[in-house]
């Protein structure tokens, strides 16, 4: 149960970061800024197992693909 709360909290932070960082000023720029999680987020993600969280990891993969596309 504690892990589920932790994951929901992490997902909430990721979602909020994407929304808050998608515009660099009052009017959105042409290219949104991709929020980087940093080392603390990476450390927390290392503790989430793949088994039982397949949907989460698939979503993380799509977010990473978006990051790669935004860099192009």
N, C-alpha and C positions, 0 to 999 in steps of 0.2 A: 504494500500500500504506500509506503514511504517513497519507493522508486517512482510510482505513478505520479505522485504529487511533484516530485523533482522534475520529471519529464514534462508535465503540464506547465510547470513554472518556466522551464527552459524554452518550451515552444512558445509560451506567451512572450518571453523576452525577445525571441527571434522574430516573431510576428510584429511586435511593437517596433523593433529596430528597423525592420524592412519598411514599415509604414512611415516612421519618423524620418528615416534617412533617404526616402525616395525623392524628396524635394530639397533642393539646396537653398531656396529662397521662398518668398511668398508665392511667386509664380514658379512652377516646376520647370527645371531646365529640360533640354531635349534628352539628355541621358541621365537616368537616375543614378545616384551614388549607392553602390553596393556596400551594406554594412558588414564589416569584418568582425567575427566573433572574438578573435584573439586567443591567447594561450589559455586563459581560464576556462573559456567555453570548450576549447579543444580537450582540455583535461577532463571536464565533466562528460563530454561525449564518449571518451574512451571507457567510461564506466557503464555505458548502456550496452547490454548484450544484443546481438543480432536476433537470436531466437526469442520469439515472443514480441518483437518490436519491428517486424519486417516492414510494415507500412510506414513507420517512422523513418527507417533507413532509406526506403524508396523515395520518400519525400525529400530527405536530405540530399539524395542524388539529384533530384530535379532542381533543388535550390542551387546546387553546385553547377549544374548545366546552365542555369540562368546566369550565374556569376561568369562563367566562361563566355557566354554569348554577349554579355555586357562589356567584356574586355575587348571584344573584336572591334 
